[in-house]
Amino acid sequence: MAFLRTVPLGVFLFALSMVLLLAGGIVAAAIAARRKAAALAGATALAPRDLAAGYRLVTGRATGPALTAPLTGRPCTWYEARIWESQRDQHDGKGEWRWREILSQTPERGIAIGDGRVSCLVRHAGAEVHGSGWSEWTGPENPPAEKNPPLRSADETPGGGVQASFQGTLGPRFRFRETIIAPDAMVYALGDCSPADPLPLAEGEEPEELDLYPEEVDASWVIRKAKGRPFLVTTRPPASVGAEAELAAKAAAPFALALAALALFMIWARFTA
């Protein structure tokens, strides 16, 4: 406590702000996780043929467009490619090796899902996307020479062992991660559904262009982000995703409370103890 009373005020306020920012970040993440869990718990998965306009959970098979994942060349309907380079950080005076992200890429085209009769186009900008499989590996060159790393399932979490792998002049120079949604994968999309066909125009109203690629104009519905509500595209069962989100929200509460208590203690020790 003596340290908190004697440390310069600027240093104290900086430390206090860091604690409060961390607590606020945890609270925000917990609220987002709880909102996602609540949205999934209250939604019934509908096939495209049963859709109506509004905030819906839609399920169907991924039907396109036919894409090629950039790092492995695997066929897919969506991908996320990320590359990190092992670089020496000279700014801290220690010359430590750190992973620096040099590429993060997803396709602009939407994900078409259907039930054999009706098709929906998911405009995934702003969505939390869970792929059907992913790979993570390292290599000495970019683009990677390894084009067939193990494809792991969506139930496994990436980013553990490879991220912590040895770095330095003898360590791997590049780290790669590629996530895909495979063709014909079962996809669940939670978002705002609206008819793809333009609505009848009122007198004097100007028509709006539909944001579709030429090969996607056959979609009957478009699914986009709903303002202020969770937007999710996943190949995992919604119940599993919702339960995981609820667990994350509950787990975050003790950490947020502990940090809030720490902030109060710091204020008390500085100004009243």
N, C-alpha and C positions, 0 to 999 in steps of 0.2 A: 504493500500500500504506500510505503514511503516513496517508492520509485514513481508511482502514478502522481503523487503530489509534487514531486520535484522536477519531473521531466518537463521540458519546454512546452508551452501551451499548444504551439503549432504541431509538435510531434504527437501530443496527446489527442488532439482533434483529428489528426490524420488516422491514427490507430483506431479511434472510436468510429470514424466514418467507414473504415474497412470492415469492422465488425458488423455495423448496421447494414452496409451494402450486401455483405454475405448473407446475413439473416433475411434481408429483403429478397434476394435472389432465390433463396430456398423457399420462402413463402410463396413467391410468384410461381415457382415450378410446382409446388404442392397444389396450388389453386388450379393451375392448368391441368395437372394430372387428374384432380378430382372432377373437373368439368368434363374431361374426356371420358372418364369412367361413367359419370352420370348420363352423358349423351348416348353412350353405347348401351347402358342398361335400359334406357327408355326407348330404344329403337328396335324395330322388327325388320329383318333383312328382307327386301323385296326384289323379285326378279324384274328386269327391265320392262317386261310386258305388263306388270302390275303397278307401274309408277304413276304418281300424280305429282304435280308441281309442289315444291316445298323442300324443307330440310329432311332428307331421307338417308337411310342406309340401304345401299343397292348392292346386289351380288350377281356376278356373272363370270363367264370365262373370258380371259384375255384373248382378244381376237386380232389385235394389231395396234399400230402398224408394225410390219416386220422390220426390226432394227438389228444391228450388229453391235455388240458391246465393244467399246474401243480398245480395251486392254487385252482381252482374251479372244475376241472374235466370236463369242457365243451368240446364238440367235436369242432374241429377247423382244419384249414389247415396251420395256422401260429399263433404264440403267442409271446408276450413279457411279462414276469413276473418280477416284481420289488418289493423288500421288503426293508423297512427302519426300523431301530430300534431307539427308543428314548433313547439317551445316554447323560449322564451328562458330559459336557466339562469342565475339570479342568485346561486346559492350559491357559485360559485367566484370571484365578484367581477369576472368578465370579461364577463358577459352574453352568452355564446356561445349560438348556436342549436343545438338538439339534437332528434333524433327521439325522442319518447316514445310507447311503445305504449299505446293506449287501448282496444283491443279485440283479443281472441283467442278465436275461437269455432269449435267443431266440433259436429256433431249428436250427440245421445245415442244415437240409434238405430244398431243394428249394420248391417253391410254383408252383404247376402245374395248369395251366389255359387252357381252351379249348373252342371250339365253337361247339362241337358235332362231328366234323370231324377231326380236327387237334389240337394237344396239344403242349403247350409251357411250358418249365420249367424256372421259374424265380429264378436265383441264387441271393438271396436278400442281400448277404454280401455287406455292404457299402451303402445300399439303405436307403432313408427316407421312412419309411413304415407307412401308415395310416390304421389302422384296421377298421373292420366293427362295432365293439362295444368294450366297456371297462367297467371295474368296479374298484372302489377305495373305500377302507374301512379300518377300524382299528380293532385291537383285542389284547387280552392279551397274546396270545401264537402263536408260529411259529412251524409248519405250522398252518394256520388259521383253527379254528373250523367252521367258517362261510363259507359254500361252495356255497351259492346261493345269493350273494349280487346283488343289482339291476344292470342290464346290460344296459348301456347307449349307445346312438347312436354315430356314428362317428362325427356328426356335433357338439356335445358338447365337450368342452375342459376340460380335467381332471386336477387335481392338485390344486384346489382352497381351498375350505373349509376344506378338510381333512388335507392338509398340514399345515394349520394354526391352527389346533385343539390344545386344551390345552395339555401341556406336563408337566411332573413331576412325583412324586411318585404316584399321583392319576390319572394321565392321561393315555391314551392308550400306550402300550409298542411298538406295531408294527403297521406299516402302509403298506398296500398292494395295488398294482395296477396291473391289468392284462388286456392286450389288445389282441384281437383275430381277425383273419379273419375267418368267419364262412364258413362251407361247402356250396358251390353253390353261394357264394357271387359274385357280379360282381366286377371284379378287372381290374384296369388300370395299366400297367407297362410301364414306359418310360426308355429305356436303349438300349444297343447294342445287336442287334439280329443276331444270326449266326445259321446255320444249325447244328442240333444235330449230324447228321451222319458225321463221319470223311471225310474230303475232300480227293480226290485222291492224292497220294503221288508222289512227283517228284523223279527222280532217285537218290538214295542215301539218301533220307530223311527218318528219323526215325518216326514211328507212335507215336502219343500222346494219353495218356489215357483220356477218356471223364469223367469229374468229376460228375458222376451221381450215385445215389443209385440204387440197382438192380431193384426195383419196378418202377423206373422212366425212364427206357431206351426206353419207347415207345414215348417219346417226340420227335417232329419233329424239334423244335427250342429251343435254349437256349438263355435266356436274362440275360445279365450281366451288370456290371458298365462299362460305356464308359469313358475312361481317359479324365479328364478335363471337363466333361459335367454332368448335373444333372441326378441322378438316383433315380427314384421315383416309389413306389408301393402304390397304394391307392384304396380304395373302394368308395371314393367320386368322383363326376364328375370332370374331369380335369379343366373345365371352372371355377368351384368354387375354386379349389386349386390355379389356376393361378391368379384369381382375389384377393384372400387372400394374395398371395405372392407379388403382385404388390402393394397392400395397405400397406403391411409391409415395403416394400422398400421405399415408399413415406413417411411413418410416421417416418422412421429412419433418413431421411435427416436433419430435423431441429435439432435433438439431436446431430448429428455428427457435424453440423456447430456450434452449441452452445459450444460444448466441444473444438473445434478447436479455437474458439474465446477466450474461457477461457485460453487456453494454451498460445496464443499470448499475452493476457493481463498480464498473470503471468510473461512472459519473459520481456515485456515492463516495468512492475512495478519493477521488480528486477534490471534490468540493465540500464534503461534509465530514469525512472521517477525521 
